């Protein structure tokens, strides 16, 4: 019997005009990755959290406790165990 591994929590920090944010959302949907989206233009605290972790632009992706600045597909795949 195969046990399915629980997916790490994924939070995607975005802004409305960000092309890479849209690509990240589409990538997660394509790979059936559940994620919570936070618009940093509406949440200053979230924007400050991103800056505190060295991320100056969006998208910023928090996978478990790991921060990913930008849409770094290789790093995302590694953290989520996605085989390409």
PDB file with SEQRES, HELIX, SHEET and CRYST1 records, atoms N, CA, C and O in Angstrom:
SEQRES   1 A   84  UNK UNK UNK UNK UNK UNK UNK UNK UNK UNK UNK UNK UNK          
SEQRES   2 A   84  UNK UNK UNK UNK UNK UNK UNK UNK UNK UNK UNK UNK UNK          
SEQRES   3 A   84  UNK UNK UNK UNK UNK UNK UNK UNK UNK UNK UNK UNK UNK          
SEQRES   4 A   84  UNK UNK UNK UNK UNK UNK UNK UNK UNK UNK UNK UNK UNK          
SEQRES   5 A   84  UNK UNK UNK UNK UNK UNK UNK UNK UNK UNK UNK UNK UNK          
SEQRES   6 A   84  UNK UNK UNK UNK UNK UNK UNK UNK UNK UNK UNK UNK UNK          
SEQRES   7 A   84  UNK UNK UNK UNK UNK UNK                                      
HELIX    1 AA1 UNK A   19  UNK A   30  1                                  12    
HELIX    2 AA2 UNK A   44  UNK A   52  1                                   9    
HELIX    3 AA3 UNK A   73  UNK A   80  1                                   8    
SHEET    1 AA1 4 UNK A  36  UNK A  39  0                                        
SHEET    2 AA1 4 UNK A  10  UNK A  14  1                                        
SHEET    3 AA1 4 UNK A  60  UNK A  63 -1                                        
SHEET    4 AA1 4 UNK A  66  UNK A  69 -1                                        
CRYST1    1.000    1.000    1.000  90.00  90.00  90.00 P 1           1          
ATOM      1  N   UNK A   1       0.843  -1.186   0.000  1.00  0.00           N  
ATOM      2  CA  UNK A   1       0.000   0.000   0.000  1.00  0.00           C  
ATOM      3  C   UNK A   1       0.889   1.250   0.000  1.00  0.00           C  
ATOM      4  O   UNK A   1       1.760   1.410   0.855  1.00  0.00           O  
ATOM      5  N   UNK A   2       0.654   2.109  -0.955  1.00  0.00           N  
ATOM      6  CA  UNK A   2       1.484   3.323  -1.081  1.00  0.00           C  
ATOM      7  C   UNK A   2       0.896   4.445  -0.230  1.00  0.00           C  
ATOM      8  O   UNK A   2      -0.287   4.768  -0.341  1.00  0.00           O  
ATOM      9  N   UNK A   3       1.731   5.033   0.616  1.00  0.00           N  
ATOM     10  CA  UNK A   3       1.263   6.169   1.412  1.00  0.00           C  
ATOM     11  C   UNK A   3       1.699   7.449   0.724  1.00  0.00           C  
ATOM     12  O   UNK A   3       2.850   7.602   0.316  1.00  0.00           O  
ATOM     13  N   UNK A   4       0.758   8.350   0.608  1.00  0.00           N  
ATOM     14  CA  UNK A   4       1.044   9.620  -0.050  1.00  0.00           C  
ATOM     15  C   UNK A   4       1.703  10.569   0.939  1.00  0.00           C  
ATOM     16  O   UNK A   4       1.214  10.769   2.051  1.00  0.00           O  
ATOM     17  N   UNK A   5       2.832  11.158   0.513  1.00  0.00           N  
ATOM     18  CA  UNK A   5       3.531  12.112   1.370  1.00  0.00           C  
ATOM     19  C   UNK A   5       2.730  13.405   1.467  1.00  0.00           C  
ATOM     20  O   UNK A   5       2.185  13.894   0.478  1.00  0.00           O  
ATOM     21  N   UNK A   6       2.674  13.940   2.670  1.00  0.00           N  
ATOM     22  CA  UNK A   6       1.960  15.205   2.869  1.00  0.00           C  
ATOM     23  C   UNK A   6       2.763  16.335   2.213  1.00  0.00           C  
ATOM     24  O   UNK A   6       3.979  16.436   2.377  1.00  0.00           O  
ATOM     25  N   UNK A   7       2.057  17.164   1.479  1.00  0.00           N  
ATOM     26  CA  UNK A   7       2.710  18.292   0.814  1.00  0.00           C  
ATOM     27  C   UNK A   7       3.125  19.342   1.843  1.00  0.00           C  
ATOM     28  O   UNK A   7       2.374  19.646   2.770  1.00  0.00           O  
ATOM     29  N   UNK A   8       4.321  19.886   1.670  1.00  0.00           N  
ATOM     30  CA  UNK A   8       4.752  21.001   2.520  1.00  0.00           C  
ATOM     31  C   UNK A   8       3.835  22.185   2.252  1.00  0.00           C  
ATOM     32  O   UNK A   8       3.269  22.313   1.166  1.00  0.00           O  
ATOM     33  N   UNK A   9       3.693  23.053   3.260  1.00  0.00           N  
ATOM     34  CA  UNK A   9       2.868  24.243   3.042  1.00  0.00           C  
ATOM     35  C   UNK A   9       3.571  25.167   2.057  1.00  0.00           C  
ATOM     36  O   UNK A   9       4.793  25.314   2.082  1.00  0.00           O  
ATOM     37  N   UNK A  10       2.776  25.786   1.189  1.00  0.00           N  
ATOM     38  CA  UNK A  10       3.314  26.684   0.172  1.00  0.00           C  
ATOM     39  C   UNK A  10       2.547  28.005   0.251  1.00  0.00           C  
ATOM     40  O   UNK A  10       1.322  28.037   0.136  1.00  0.00           O  
ATOM     41  N   UNK A  11       3.295  29.095   0.450  1.00  0.00           N  
ATOM     42  CA  UNK A  11       2.699  30.437   0.436  1.00  0.00           C  
ATOM     43  C   UNK A  11       3.378  31.208  -0.682  1.00  0.00           C  
ATOM     44  O   UNK A  11       4.605  31.277  -0.752  1.00  0.00           O  
ATOM     45  N   UNK A  12       2.563  31.785  -1.554  1.00  0.00           N  
ATOM     46  CA  UNK A  12       3.061  32.527  -2.702  1.00  0.00           C  
ATOM     47  C   UNK A  12       2.741  34.006  -2.505  1.00  0.00           C  
ATOM     48  O   UNK A  12       1.576  34.400  -2.469  1.00  0.00           O  
ATOM     49  N   UNK A  13       3.783  34.815  -2.380  1.00  0.00           N  
ATOM     50  CA  UNK A  13       3.628  36.265  -2.218  1.00  0.00           C  
ATOM     51  C   UNK A  13       3.678  36.882  -3.617  1.00  0.00           C  
ATOM     52  O   UNK A  13       4.637  36.679  -4.361  1.00  0.00           O  
ATOM     53  N   UNK A  14       2.636  37.636  -3.962  1.00  0.00           N  
ATOM     54  CA  UNK A  14       2.500  38.157  -5.325  1.00  0.00           C  
ATOM     55  C   UNK A  14       2.132  39.632  -5.338  1.00  0.00           C  
ATOM     56  O   UNK A  14       1.869  40.237  -4.298  1.00  0.00           O  
ATOM     57  N   UNK A  15       2.120  40.199  -6.547  1.00  0.00           N  
ATOM     58  CA  UNK A  15       1.508  41.503  -6.791  1.00  0.00           C  
ATOM     59  C   UNK A  15       0.715  41.365  -8.091  1.00  0.00           C  
ATOM     60  O   UNK A  15       1.046  40.526  -8.929  1.00  0.00           O  
ATOM     61  N   UNK A  16      -0.323  42.177  -8.265  1.00  0.00           N  
ATOM     62  CA  UNK A  16      -1.226  42.009  -9.406  1.00  0.00           C  
ATOM     63  C   UNK A  16      -0.567  42.094 -10.797  1.00  0.00           C  
ATOM     64  O   UNK A  16      -0.996  41.397 -11.717  1.00  0.00           O  
ATOM     65  N   UNK A  17       0.450  42.924 -10.961  1.00  0.00           N  
ATOM     66  CA  UNK A  17       1.022  43.126 -12.296  1.00  0.00           C  
ATOM     67  C   UNK A  17       2.229  42.232 -12.592  1.00  0.00           C  
ATOM     68  O   UNK A  17       2.903  42.424 -13.604  1.00  0.00           O  
ATOM     69  N   UNK A  18       2.507  41.266 -11.727  1.00  0.00           N  
ATOM     70  CA  UNK A  18       3.721  40.456 -11.830  1.00  0.00           C  
ATOM     71  C   UNK A  18       3.530  39.249 -12.763  1.00  0.00           C  
ATOM     72  O   UNK A  18       2.746  38.346 -12.475  1.00  0.00           O  
ATOM     73  N   UNK A  19       4.267  39.255 -13.888  1.00  0.00           N  
ATOM     74  CA  UNK A  19       4.190  38.161 -14.864  1.00  0.00           C  
ATOM     75  C   UNK A  19       4.726  36.861 -14.268  1.00  0.00           C  
ATOM     76  O   UNK A  19       4.142  35.798 -14.479  1.00  0.00           O  
ATOM     77  N   UNK A  20       5.838  36.937 -13.520  1.00  0.00           N  
ATOM     78  CA  UNK A  20       6.437  35.735 -12.937  1.00  0.00           C  
ATOM     79  C   UNK A  20       5.541  35.130 -11.858  1.00  0.00           C  
ATOM     80  O   UNK A  20       5.571  33.921 -11.629  1.00  0.00           O  
ATOM     81  N   UNK A  21       4.744  35.971 -11.196  1.00  0.00           N  
ATOM     82  CA  UNK A  21       3.787  35.465 -10.200  1.00  0.00           C  
ATOM     83  C   UNK A  21       2.742  34.596 -10.897  1.00  0.00           C  
ATOM     84  O   UNK A  21       2.378  33.531 -10.398  1.00  0.00           O  
ATOM     85  N   UNK A  22       2.265  35.055 -12.048  1.00  0.00           N  
ATOM     86  CA  UNK A  22       1.290  34.294 -12.834  1.00  0.00           C  
ATOM     87  C   UNK A  22       1.890  32.971 -13.281  1.00  0.00           C  
ATOM     88  O   UNK A  22       1.222  31.938 -13.239  1.00  0.00           O  
ATOM     89  N   UNK A  23       3.148  32.999 -13.708  1.00  0.00           N  
ATOM     90  CA  UNK A  23       3.821  31.756 -14.119  1.00  0.00           C  
ATOM     91  C   UNK A  23       3.930  30.786 -12.950  1.00  0.00           C  
ATOM     92  O   UNK A  23       3.718  29.585 -13.111  1.00  0.00           O  
ATOM     93  N   UNK A  24       4.262  31.313 -11.768  1.00  0.00           N  
ATOM     94  CA  UNK A  24       4.374  30.460 -10.576  1.00  0.00           C  
ATOM     95  C   UNK A  24       3.020  29.825 -10.251  1.00  0.00           C  
ATOM     96  O   UNK A  24       2.946  28.628  -9.974  1.00  0.00           O  
ATOM     97  N   UNK A  25       1.948  30.628 -10.283  1.00  0.00           N  
ATOM     98  CA  UNK A  25       0.603  30.100  -9.997  1.00  0.00           C  
ATOM     99  C   UNK A  25       0.236  29.007 -10.996  1.00  0.00           C  
ATOM    100  O   UNK A  25      -0.265  27.951 -10.608  1.00  0.00           O  
ATOM    101  N   UNK A  26       0.483  29.259 -12.282  1.00  0.00           N  
ATOM    102  CA  UNK A  26       0.176  28.272 -13.313  1.00  0.00           C  
ATOM    103  C   UNK A  26       0.980  26.994 -13.113  1.00  0.00           C  
ATOM    104  O   UNK A  26       0.461  25.894 -13.301  1.00  0.00           O  
ATOM    105  N   UNK A  27       2.253  27.138 -12.730  1.00  0.00           N  
ATOM    106  CA  UNK A  27       3.126  25.987 -12.500  1.00  0.00           C  
ATOM    107  C   UNK A  27       2.598  25.142 -11.335  1.00  0.00           C  
ATOM    108  O   UNK A  27       2.542  23.916 -11.428  1.00  0.00           O  
ATOM    109  N   UNK A  28       2.215  25.803 -10.246  1.00  0.00           N  
ATOM    110  CA  UNK A  28       1.677  25.081  -9.097  1.00  0.00           C  
ATOM    111  C   UNK A  28       0.383  24.355  -9.472  1.00  0.00           C  
ATOM    112  O   UNK A  28       0.186  23.198  -9.103  1.00  0.00           O  
ATOM    113  N   UNK A  29      -0.493  25.039 -10.203  1.00  0.00           N  
ATOM    114  CA  UNK A  29      -1.762  24.413 -10.602  1.00  0.00           C  
ATOM    115  C   UNK A  29      -1.507  23.199 -11.502  1.00  0.00           C  
ATOM    116  O   UNK A  29      -2.131  22.151 -11.336  1.00  0.00           O  
ATOM    117  N   UNK A  30      -0.582  23.353 -12.456  1.00  0.00           N  
ATOM    118  CA  UNK A  30      -0.255  22.257 -13.379  1.00  0.00           C  
ATOM    119  C   UNK A  30       0.251  21.034 -12.619  1.00  0.00           C  
ATOM    120  O   UNK A  30      -0.037  19.899 -12.998  1.00  0.00           O  
ATOM    121  N   UNK A  31       1.007  21.270 -11.541  1.00  0.00           N  
ATOM    122  CA  UNK A  31       1.581  20.178 -10.750  1.00  0.00           C  
ATOM    123  C   UNK A  31       0.729  19.803  -9.530  1.00  0.00           C  
ATOM    124  O   UNK A  31       1.167  19.053  -8.658  1.00  0.00           O  
ATOM    125  N   UNK A  32      -0.495  20.340  -9.489  1.00  0.00           N  
ATOM    126  CA  UNK A  32      -1.441  20.050  -8.401  1.00  0.00           C  
ATOM    127  C   UNK A  32      -0.858  20.342  -7.015  1.00  0.00           C  
ATOM    128  O   UNK A  32      -1.045  19.578  -6.068  1.00  0.00           O  
ATOM    129  N   UNK A  33      -0.149  21.469  -6.928  1.00  0.00           N  
ATOM    130  CA  UNK A  33       0.417  21.927  -5.658  1.00  0.00           C  
ATOM    131  C   UNK A  33      -0.555  22.940  -5.046  1.00  0.00           C  
ATOM    132  O   UNK A  33      -0.877  23.959  -5.658  1.00  0.00           O  
ATOM    133  N   UNK A  34      -1.007  22.643  -3.847  1.00  0.00           N  
ATOM    134  CA  UNK A  34      -1.895  23.591  -3.162  1.00  0.00           C  
ATOM    135  C   UNK A  34      -1.047  24.734  -2.611  1.00  0.00           C  
ATOM    136  O   UNK A  34       0.043  24.513  -2.083  1.00  0.00           O  
ATOM    137  N   UNK A  35      -1.557  25.953  -2.740  1.00  0.00           N  
ATOM    138  CA  UNK A  35      -0.812  27.098  -2.234  1.00  0.00           C  
ATOM    139  C   UNK A  35      -1.768  28.184  -1.772  1.00  0.00           C  
ATOM    140  O   UNK A  35      -2.912  28.274  -2.217  1.00  0.00           O  
ATOM    141  N   UNK A  36      -1.254  29.010  -0.858  1.00  0.00           N  
ATOM    142  CA  UNK A  36      -1.999  30.177  -0.393  1.00  0.00           C  
ATOM    143  C   UNK A  36      -1.336  31.390  -1.038  1.00  0.00           C  
ATOM    144  O   UNK A  36      -0.113  31.523  -1.015  1.00  0.00           O  
ATOM    145  N   UNK A  37      -2.144  32.264  -1.607  1.00  0.00           N  
ATOM    146  CA  UNK A  37      -1.601  33.462  -2.257  1.00  0.00           C  
ATOM    147  C   UNK A  37      -1.822  34.679  -1.366  1.00  0.00           C  
ATOM    148  O   UNK A  37      -2.912  34.895  -0.838  1.00  0.00           O  
ATOM    149  N   UNK A  38      -0.757  35.471  -1.213  1.00  0.00           N  
ATOM    150  CA  UNK A  38      -0.854  36.721  -0.457  1.00  0.00           C  
ATOM    151  C   UNK A  38      -0.377  37.854  -1.354  1.00  0.00           C  
ATOM    152  O   UNK A  38       0.754  37.839  -1.839  1.00  0.00           O  
ATOM    153  N   UNK A  39      -1.246  38.837  -1.571  1.00  0.00           N  
ATOM    154  CA  UNK A  39      -0.930  40.010  -2.391  1.00  0.00           C  
ATOM    155  C   UNK A  39      -0.207  41.024  -1.500  1.00  0.00           C  
ATOM    156  O   UNK A  39      -0.811  41.609  -0.601  1.00  0.00           O  
ATOM    157  N   UNK A  40       1.103  41.230  -1.757  1.00  0.00           N  
ATOM    158  CA  UNK A  40       1.877  42.123  -0.884  1.00  0.00           C  
ATOM    159  C   UNK A  40       1.484  43.589  -1.038  1.00  0.00           C  
ATOM    160  O   UNK A  40       1.837  44.408  -0.189  1.00  0.00           O  
ATOM    161  N   UNK A  41       0.754  43.942  -2.111  1.00  0.00           N  
ATOM    162  CA  UNK A  41       0.307  45.336  -2.250  1.00  0.00           C  
ATOM    163  C   UNK A  41      -0.835  45.631  -1.273  1.00  0.00           C  
ATOM    164  O   UNK A  41      -1.145  46.791  -1.003  1.00  0.00           O  
ATOM    165  N   UNK A  42      -1.452  44.577  -0.750  1.00  0.00           N  
ATOM    166  CA  UNK A  42      -2.552  44.748   0.207  1.00  0.00           C  
ATOM    167  C   UNK A  42      -2.154  44.351   1.620  1.00  0.00           C  
ATOM    168  O   UNK A  42      -2.925  44.541   2.560  1.00  0.00           O  
ATOM    169  N   UNK A  43      -0.943  43.797   1.776  1.00  0.00           N  
ATOM    170  CA  UNK A  43      -0.493  43.304   3.086  1.00  0.00           C  
ATOM    171  C   UNK A  43       0.945  43.763   3.335  1.00  0.00           C  
ATOM    172  O   UNK A  43       1.896  43.092   2.935  1.00  0.00           O  
ATOM    173  N   UNK A  44       1.093  44.906   3.996  1.00  0.00           N  
ATOM    174  CA  UNK A  44       2.429  45.475   4.245  1.00  0.00           C  
ATOM    175  C   UNK A  44       3.300  44.573   5.118  1.00  0.00           C  
ATOM    176  O   UNK A  44       4.514  44.502   4.926  1.00  0.00           O  
ATOM    177  N   UNK A  45       2.679  43.888   6.075  1.00  0.00           N  
ATOM    178  CA  UNK A  45       3.438  43.001   6.951  1.00  0.00           C  
ATOM    179  C   UNK A  45       4.067  41.872   6.125  1.00  0.00           C  
ATOM    180  O   UNK A  45       5.226  41.518   6.338  1.00  0.00           O  
ATOM    181  N   UNK A  46       3.314  41.319   5.199  1.00  0.00           N  
ATOM    182  CA  UNK A  46       3.831  40.249   4.332  1.00  0.00           C  
ATOM    183  C   UNK A  46       4.985  40.777   3.484  1.00  0.00           C  
ATOM    184  O   UNK A  46       5.986  40.086   3.291  1.00  0.00           O  
ATOM    185  N   UNK A  47       4.843  42.000   2.979  1.00  0.00           N  
ATOM    186  CA  UNK A  47       5.914  42.602   2.176  1.00  0.00           C  
ATOM    187  C   UNK A  47       7.181  42.768   3.014  1.00  0.00           C  
ATOM    188  O   UNK A  47       8.285  42.510   2.534  1.00  0.00           O  
ATOM    189  N   UNK A  48       7.021  43.193   4.251  1.00  0.00           N  
ATOM    190  CA  UNK A  48       8.167  43.355   5.151  1.00  0.00           C  
ATOM    191  C   UNK A  48       8.827  42.009   5.454  1.00  0.00           C  
ATOM    192  O   UNK A  48      10.053  41.917   5.522  1.00  0.00           O  
ATOM    193  N   UNK A  49       8.010  40.963   5.637  1.00  0.00           N  
ATOM    194  CA  UNK A  49       8.556  39.612   5.880  1.00  0.00           C  
ATOM    195  C   UNK A  49       9.432  39.176   4.706  1.00  0.00           C  
ATOM    196  O   UNK A  49      10.512  38.619   4.904  1.00  0.00           O  
ATOM    197  N   UNK A  50       8.963  39.430   3.489  1.00  0.00           N  
ATOM    198  CA  UNK A  50       9.730  39.067   2.291  1.00  0.00           C  
ATOM    199  C   UNK A  50      11.065  39.815   2.277  1.00  0.00           C  
ATOM    200  O   UNK A  50      12.114  39.223   2.021  1.00  0.00           O  
ATOM    201  N   UNK A  51      11.016  41.106   2.553  1.00  0.00           N  
ATOM    202  CA  UNK A  51      12.239  41.920   2.575  1.00  0.00           C  
ATOM    203  C   UNK A  51      13.209  41.435   3.648  1.00  0.00           C  
ATOM    204  O   UNK A  51      14.420  41.390   3.431  1.00  0.00           O  
ATOM    205  N   UNK A  52      12.665  41.076   4.805  1.00  0.00           N  
ATOM    206  CA  UNK A  52      13.477  40.602   5.929  1.00  0.00           C  
ATOM    207  C   UNK A  52      14.270  39.343   5.553  1.00  0.00           C  
ATOM    208  O   UNK A  52      15.343  39.090   6.100  1.00  0.00           O  
ATOM    209  N   UNK A  53      13.730  38.561   4.617  1.00  0.00           N  
ATOM    210  CA  UNK A  53      14.403  37.333   4.180  1.00  0.00           C  
ATOM    211  C   UNK A  53      15.207  37.544   2.901  1.00  0.00           C  
ATOM    212  O   UNK A  53      15.586  36.586   2.228  1.00  0.00           O  
ATOM    213  N   UNK A  54      15.465  38.819   2.572  1.00  0.00           N  
ATOM    214  CA  UNK A  54      16.357  39.133   1.464  1.00  0.00           C  
ATOM    215  C   UNK A  54      15.704  39.212   0.099  1.00  0.00           C  
ATOM    216  O   UNK A  54      16.398  39.341  -0.910  1.00  0.00           O  
ATOM    217  N   UNK A  55      14.397  39.138   0.047  1.00  0.00           N  
ATOM    218  CA  UNK A  55      13.689  39.175  -1.235  1.00  0.00           C  
ATOM    219  C   UNK A  55      13.189  40.587  -1.512  1.00  0.00           C  
ATOM    220  O   UNK A  55      12.402  41.136  -0.741  1.00  0.00           O  
ATOM    221  N   UNK A  56      13.644  41.167  -2.609  1.00  0.00           N  
ATOM    222  CA  UNK A  56      13.294  42.554  -2.942  1.00  0.00           C  
ATOM    223  C   UNK A  56      12.152  42.673  -3.944  1.00  0.00           C  
ATOM    224  O   UNK A  56      11.582  43.752  -4.108  1.00  0.00           O  
ATOM    225  N   UNK A  57      11.816  41.582  -4.609  1.00  0.00           N  
ATOM    226  CA  UNK A  57      10.727  41.617  -5.598  1.00  0.00           C  
ATOM    227  C   UNK A  57       9.881  40.375  -5.467  1.00  0.00           C  
ATOM    228  O   UNK A  57      10.185  39.490  -4.668  1.00  0.00           O  
ATOM    229  N   UNK A  58       8.816  40.305  -6.250  1.00  0.00           N  
ATOM    230  CA  UNK A  58       7.947  39.132  -6.247  1.00  0.00           C  
ATOM    231  C   UNK A  58       8.151  38.357  -7.550  1.00  0.00           C  
ATOM    232  O   UNK A  58       8.633  38.943  -8.519  1.00  0.00           O  
ATOM    233  N   UNK A  59       7.814  37.097  -7.617  1.00  0.00           N  
ATOM    234  CA  UNK A  59       7.203  36.322  -6.543  1.00  0.00           C  
ATOM    235  C   UNK A  59       8.212  35.907  -5.480  1.00  0.00           C  
ATOM    236  O   UNK A  59       9.407  35.765  -5.737  1.00  0.00           O  
ATOM    237  N   UNK A  60       7.686  35.722  -4.293  1.00  0.00           N  
ATOM    238  CA  UNK A  60       8.444  35.128  -3.196  1.00  0.00           C  
ATOM    239  C   UNK A  60       7.627  33.917  -2.770  1.00  0.00           C  
ATOM    240  O   UNK A  60       6.411  34.004  -2.599  1.00  0.00           O  
ATOM    241  N   UNK A  61       8.307  32.787  -2.601  1.00  0.00           N  
ATOM    242  CA  UNK A  61       7.606  31.557  -2.285  1.00  0.00           C  
ATOM    243  C   UNK A  61       8.179  30.988  -0.990  1.00  0.00           C  
ATOM    244  O   UNK A  61       9.388  30.800  -0.855  1.00  0.00           O  
ATOM    245  N   UNK A  62       7.297  30.724  -0.059  1.00  0.00           N  
ATOM    246  CA  UNK A  62       7.690  30.113   1.212  1.00  0.00           C  
ATOM    247  C   UNK A  62       7.213  28.661   1.176  1.00  0.00           C  
ATOM    248  O   UNK A  62       6.013  28.388   1.196  1.00  0.00           O  
ATOM    249  N   UNK A  63       8.176  27.736   1.122  1.00  0.00           N  
ATOM    250  CA  UNK A  63       7.866  26.304   1.075  1.00  0.00           C  
ATOM    251  C   UNK A  63       8.348  25.710   2.389  1.00  0.00           C  
ATOM    252  O   UNK A  63       9.549  25.612   2.643  1.00  0.00           O  
ATOM    253  N   UNK A  64       7.389  25.316   3.220  1.00  0.00           N  
ATOM    254  CA  UNK A  64       7.742  24.877   4.573  1.00  0.00           C  
ATOM    255  C   UNK A  64       8.379  26.055   5.291  1.00  0.00           C  
ATOM    256  O   UNK A  64       7.713  27.057   5.551  1.00  0.00           O  
ATOM    257  N   UNK A  65       9.671  25.944   5.617  1.00  0.00           N  
ATOM    258  CA  UNK A  65      10.372  27.064   6.267  1.00  0.00           C  
ATOM    259  C   UNK A  65      11.443  27.664   5.350  1.00  0.00           C  
ATOM    260  O   UNK A  65      12.254  28.479   5.788  1.00  0.00           O  
ATOM    261  N   UNK A  66      11.440  27.257   4.079  1.00  0.00           N  
ATOM    262  CA  UNK A  66      12.448  27.725   3.112  1.00  0.00           C  
ATOM    263  C   UNK A  66      11.888  28.861   2.244  1.00  0.00           C  
ATOM    264  O   UNK A  66      10.811  28.733   1.661  1.00  0.00           O  
ATOM    265  N   UNK A  67      12.622  29.958   2.169  1.00  0.00           N  
ATOM    266  CA  UNK A  67      12.229  31.106   1.356  1.00  0.00           C  
ATOM    267  C   UNK A  67      12.888  31.009  -0.014  1.00  0.00           C  
ATOM    268  O   UNK A  67      14.084  30.736  -0.117  1.00  0.00           O  
ATOM    269  N   UNK A  68      12.102  31.234  -1.069  1.00  0.00           N  
ATOM    270  CA  UNK A  68      12.616  31.235  -2.440  1.00  0.00           C  
ATOM    271  C   UNK A  68      12.289  32.602  -3.041  1.00  0.00           C  
ATOM    272  O   UNK A  68      11.122  32.971  -3.175  1.00  0.00           O  
ATOM    273  N   UNK A  69      13.329  33.341  -3.397  1.00  0.00           N  
ATOM    274  CA  UNK A  69      13.146  34.663  -4.005  1.00  0.00           C  
ATOM    275  C   UNK A  69      13.080  34.477  -5.520  1.00  0.00           C  
ATOM    276  O   UNK A  69      14.030  33.993  -6.135  1.00  0.00           O  
ATOM    277  N   UNK A  70      11.957  34.863  -6.112  1.00  0.00           N  
ATOM    278  CA  UNK A  70      11.789  34.711  -7.554  1.00  0.00           C  
ATOM    279  C   UNK A  70      11.281  33.326  -7.899  1.00  0.00           C  
ATOM    280  O   UNK A  70      11.167  32.459  -7.033  1.00  0.00           O  
ATOM    281  N   UNK A  71      10.975  33.123  -9.186  1.00  0.00           N  
ATOM    282  CA  UNK A  71      10.468  31.832  -9.645  1.00  0.00           C  
ATOM    283  C   UNK A  71      11.654  30.962 -10.052  1.00  0.00           C  
ATOM    284  O   UNK A  71      11.996  30.851 -11.230  1.00  0.00           O  
ATOM    285  N   UNK A  72      12.273  30.343  -9.035  1.00  0.00           N  
ATOM    286  CA  UNK A  72      13.426  29.472  -9.234  1.00  0.00           C  
ATOM    287  C   UNK A  72      12.910  28.037  -9.306  1.00  0.00           C  
ATOM    288  O   UNK A  72      12.820  27.340  -8.295  1.00  0.00           O  
ATOM    289  N   UNK A  73      12.573  27.609 -10.526  1.00  0.00           N  
ATOM    290  CA  UNK A  73      11.894  26.328 -10.710  1.00  0.00           C  
ATOM    291  C   UNK A  73      12.707  25.149 -10.176  1.00  0.00           C  
ATOM    292  O   UNK A  73      12.143  24.234  -9.576  1.00  0.00           O  
ATOM    293  N   UNK A  74      14.021  25.160 -10.386  1.00  0.00           N  
ATOM    294  CA  UNK A  74      14.849  24.046  -9.887  1.00  0.00           C  
ATOM    295  C   UNK A  74      14.762  23.933  -8.365  1.00  0.00           C  
ATOM    296  O   UNK A  74      14.613  22.838  -7.822  1.00  0.00           O  
ATOM    297  N   UNK A  75      14.857  25.063  -7.694  1.00  0.00           N  
ATOM    298  CA  UNK A  75      14.800  25.068  -6.227  1.00  0.00           C  
ATOM    299  C   UNK A  75      13.403  24.648  -5.749  1.00  0.00           C  
ATOM    300  O   UNK A  75      13.272  23.883  -4.794  1.00  0.00           O  
ATOM    301  N   UNK A  76      12.373  25.150  -6.416  1.00  0.00           N  
ATOM    302  CA  UNK A  76      10.993  24.790  -6.071  1.00  0.00           C  
ATOM    303  C   UNK A  76      10.786  23.296  -6.226  1.00  0.00           C  
ATOM    304  O   UNK A  76      10.240  22.641  -5.338  1.00  0.00           O  
ATOM    305  N   UNK A  77      11.230  22.750  -7.374  1.00  0.00           N  
ATOM    306  CA  UNK A  77      11.090  21.316  -7.635  1.00  0.00           C  
ATOM    307  C   UNK A  77      11.786  20.495  -6.558  1.00  0.00           C  
ATOM    308  O   UNK A  77      11.244  19.503  -6.069  1.00  0.00           O  
ATOM    309  N   UNK A  78      12.993  20.919  -6.194  1.00  0.00           N  
ATOM    310  CA  UNK A  78      13.766  20.190  -5.180  1.00  0.00           C  
ATOM    311  C   UNK A  78      13.049  20.217  -3.825  1.00  0.00           C  
ATOM    312  O   UNK A  78      12.926  19.187  -3.162  1.00  0.00           O  
ATOM    313  N   UNK A  79      12.575  21.407  -3.419  1.00  0.00           N  
ATOM    314  CA  UNK A  79      11.917  21.532  -2.119  1.00  0.00           C  
ATOM    315  C   UNK A  79      10.600  20.765  -2.046  1.00  0.00           C  
ATOM    316  O   UNK A  79      10.224  20.272  -0.983  1.00  0.00           O  
ATOM    317  N   UNK A  80       9.893  20.664  -3.187  1.00  0.00           N  
ATOM    318  CA  UNK A  80       8.600  19.984  -3.208  1.00  0.00           C  
ATOM    319  C   UNK A  80       8.691  18.530  -3.674  1.00  0.00           C  
ATOM    320  O   UNK A  80       7.696  17.806  -3.651  1.00  0.00           O  
ATOM    321  N   UNK A  81       9.884  18.106  -4.096  1.00  0.00           N  
ATOM    322  CA  UNK A  81      10.053  16.736  -4.554  1.00  0.00           C  
ATOM    323  C   UNK A  81       9.396  16.468  -5.890  1.00  0.00           C  
ATOM    324  O   UNK A  81       8.923  15.360  -6.140  1.00  0.00           O  
ATOM    325  N   UNK A  82       9.362  17.488  -6.766  1.00  0.00           N  
ATOM    326  CA  UNK A  82       8.774  17.340  -8.102  1.00  0.00           C  
ATOM    327  C   UNK A  82       9.852  16.807  -9.036  1.00  0.00           C  
ATOM    328  O   UNK A  82      10.937  17.380  -9.138  1.00  0.00           O  
ATOM    329  N   UNK A  83       9.552  15.725  -9.703  1.00  0.00           N  
ATOM    330  CA  UNK A  83      10.498  15.134 -10.658  1.00  0.00           C  
ATOM    331  C   UNK A  83      10.235  15.698 -12.039  1.00  0.00           C  
ATOM    332  O   UNK A  83       9.104  15.664 -12.524  1.00  0.00           O  
ATOM    333  N   UNK A  84      11.272  16.215 -12.673  1.00  0.00           N  
ATOM    334  CA  UNK A  84      11.129  16.762 -14.034  1.00  0.00           C  
ATOM    335  C   UNK A  84      11.871  15.933 -15.035  1.00  0.00           C  
ATOM    336  O   UNK A  84      11.859  16.246 -16.226  1.00  0.00           O  
TER     337      UNK A  84                                                      
END                                                                             
